[in-house]
Amino acid sequence: MSTALNKFKNNTLVIFGASKCGEYVFNYLKDNGLNISYFIDNDSNKWGKALFGIKIISPDNLINLMPNLHIFIASNFFSEIKNQLDLMGFNDYSIIYCHGLINNLYDKKIIINNIEKINLLREILTDDQSRKTLNNIIKFRCEIDDSNLKEILDLDQYFPSEIELVS
């Protein structure tokens, strides 16, 4: 089990989002040894049905799962769901960025299939900063951990100081 996920092993775990993203998160959590009790969804057409044999229930049922409840938000609408949970008085939740999770599975395959090319590229790079950047991008793609990107972010490397960046 992933060390970061280990803290949830004694909780009642639910996934908010019974969609494709919820499927990816379910498999990710299952592969890391966690058992999901329910899927939650705002779509009343899904209530009472099952996904992977796990019942899909209304957000109104969350109160019945207290006090040891942890919610994994698995939806592109994570901001709206977060606000919904906050209004309902729930604050023990994690947002799992599904786009990153889906890309992670795909990226690992690409990296494994192209490891020789990546090693050649690493040899071609002439400076330590470029090699560090490549290594941290690969780590980010494999681990979905953006701390690897923060470590290498140096806008001055790519943009002259006289250019004002608008974000």
C-alpha positions as CSV (number, residue, x, y, z in Angstrom):
1,M,0.0,0.0,0.0
2,S,1.2,3.5,-0.8
3,T,2.4,5.3,2.4
4,A,0.2,8.3,1.6
5,L,-2.9,6.1,1.4
6,N,-2.1,4.0,4.4
7,K,-3.7,6.6,6.7
8,F,-7.1,5.8,5.2
9,K,-7.2,2.0,5.8
10,N,-9.4,2.3,9.0
11,N,-11.9,4.7,7.4
12,T,-15.2,4.1,5.6
13,L,-14.1,5.1,2.1
14,V,-16.4,6.4,-0.6
15,I,-15.7,7.8,-4.1
16,F,-17.7,10.8,-5.1
17,G,-18.2,10.5,-8.8
18,A,-19.6,7.3,-10.4
19,S,-18.1,8.0,-13.9
20,K,-15.0,7.1,-15.9
21,C,-12.9,9.1,-13.5
22,G,-14.4,7.3,-10.5
23,E,-13.6,4.0,-12.3
24,Y,-9.9,5.0,-12.6
25,V,-9.8,6.1,-8.9
26,F,-11.5,2.9,-7.8
27,N,-8.9,0.8,-9.5
28,Y,-6.0,3.0,-8.3
29,L,-7.3,2.7,-4.6
30,K,-8.0,-1.0,-5.0
31,D,-4.5,-1.6,-6.4
32,N,-3.2,0.1,-3.3
33,G,-5.1,-2.1,-0.9
34,L,-8.1,0.1,0.0
35,N,-11.7,-1.0,0.0
36,I,-14.4,1.3,-1.2
37,S,-17.8,1.1,0.6
38,Y,-19.9,3.2,-1.8
39,F,-19.8,5.4,-4.8
40,I,-21.6,8.8,-4.4
41,D,-23.1,10.7,-7.3
42,N,-25.4,13.7,-7.8
43,D,-27.1,12.0,-10.7
44,S,-30.2,10.5,-9.3
45,N,-30.4,8.1,-12.3
46,K,-27.4,6.3,-10.9
47,W,-28.7,5.9,-7.3
48,G,-29.3,2.3,-6.4
49,K,-27.2,1.0,-9.3
50,A,-23.7,-0.5,-8.8
51,L,-20.3,0.2,-10.3
52,F,-17.8,-2.7,-9.8
53,G,-20.4,-4.3,-7.6
54,I,-20.4,-1.3,-5.3
55,K,-23.7,0.6,-4.6
56,I,-24.1,4.1,-5.9
57,I,-25.9,6.3,-3.4
58,S,-27.0,9.9,-3.0
59,P,-24.8,12.5,-1.3
60,D,-27.6,12.9,1.3
61,N,-26.7,9.4,2.5
62,L,-23.2,10.5,3.5
63,I,-24.4,11.6,7.0
64,N,-25.3,7.9,7.7
65,L,-21.6,6.9,7.1
66,M,-20.1,9.1,9.8
67,P,-18.0,9.4,11.9
68,N,-15.1,7.6,10.3
69,L,-15.8,8.7,6.7
70,H,-13.3,9.8,4.1
71,I,-14.4,10.9,0.7
72,F,-12.3,10.7,-2.5
73,I,-13.5,13.2,-5.0
74,A,-13.1,11.7,-8.5
75,S,-14.7,14.1,-10.9
76,N,-13.9,16.9,-13.3
77,F,-16.4,18.9,-11.2
78,F,-14.2,18.6,-8.1
79,S,-14.5,22.3,-7.3
80,E,-18.3,22.2,-7.3
81,I,-18.3,18.9,-5.3
82,K,-15.8,20.4,-2.8
83,N,-18.1,23.3,-2.3
84,Q,-21.1,21.0,-1.9
85,L,-19.3,18.9,0.7
86,D,-18.2,22.0,2.6
87,L,-21.8,23.3,2.7
88,M,-22.9,19.8,3.9
89,G,-20.3,20.1,6.8
90,F,-17.9,17.5,5.4
91,N,-14.2,18.4,5.5
92,D,-12.5,15.0,5.4
93,Y,-12.0,14.5,1.7
94,S,-9.3,14.2,-0.9
95,I,-9.4,15.4,-4.5
96,I,-7.8,13.0,-6.9
97,Y,-6.9,14.7,-10.2
98,C,-8.2,12.1,-12.6
99,H,-6.6,13.6,-15.7
100,G,-3.2,13.1,-14.0
101,L,-4.1,9.6,-13.0
102,I,-5.2,8.6,-16.4
103,N,-2.2,10.2,-18.0
104,N,0.0,8.5,-15.4
105,L,-1.0,5.1,-16.5
106,Y,-0.4,6.0,-20.2
107,D,2.8,7.9,-19.5
108,K,4.4,5.0,-17.6
109,K,3.9,2.7,-20.6
110,I,5.4,5.3,-22.9
111,I,8.4,5.8,-20.6
112,I,9.0,2.0,-20.3
113,N,8.6,1.5,-24.1
114,N,11.1,4.3,-24.8
115,I,13.6,4.0,-22.0
116,E,16.5,3.6,-24.4
117,K,15.6,6.8,-26.2
118,I,15.2,8.6,-22.9
119,N,18.6,7.4,-21.8
120,L,20.1,8.6,-25.1
121,L,18.5,12.0,-24.6
122,R,19.9,12.1,-21.1
123,E,23.4,11.5,-22.5
124,I,23.0,14.3,-25.1
125,L,22.0,16.9,-22.5
126,T,25.1,18.9,-21.7
127,D,24.2,20.6,-18.4
128,D,23.1,19.4,-15.0
129,Q,20.0,21.6,-15.0
130,S,18.7,20.1,-18.2
131,R,19.3,16.5,-16.9
132,K,17.7,17.4,-13.6
133,T,14.7,18.8,-15.5
134,L,14.3,15.7,-17.6
135,N,14.6,13.4,-14.6
136,N,12.0,15.4,-12.6
137,I,9.6,15.5,-15.5
138,I,9.8,11.7,-15.8
139,K,9.3,11.4,-12.0
140,F,6.3,13.6,-12.3
141,R,4.8,11.5,-15.1
142,C,5.3,8.3,-13.2
143,E,4.3,9.4,-9.7
144,I,1.8,12.2,-10.2
145,D,3.7,14.3,-7.7
146,D,3.9,18.0,-8.7
147,S,6.7,18.7,-6.2
148,N,9.0,17.3,-8.9
149,L,7.9,20.1,-11.2
150,K,8.2,22.9,-8.5
151,E,11.8,22.0,-8.0
152,I,12.7,22.6,-11.7
153,L,10.5,25.6,-12.5
154,D,12.8,28.4,-13.6
155,L,11.0,30.7,-15.9
156,D,14.1,32.8,-16.5
157,Q,15.7,29.8,-18.2
158,Y,13.2,30.1,-21.1
159,F,11.9,33.7,-21.1
160,P,13.9,36.9,-21.1
161,S,13.3,39.1,-18.1
162,E,11.8,41.9,-20.3
163,I,8.9,39.6,-21.3
164,E,6.0,39.9,-18.8
165,L,4.2,36.6,-18.3
166,V,0.5,36.7,-17.9
167,S,-1.2,33.9,-16.1
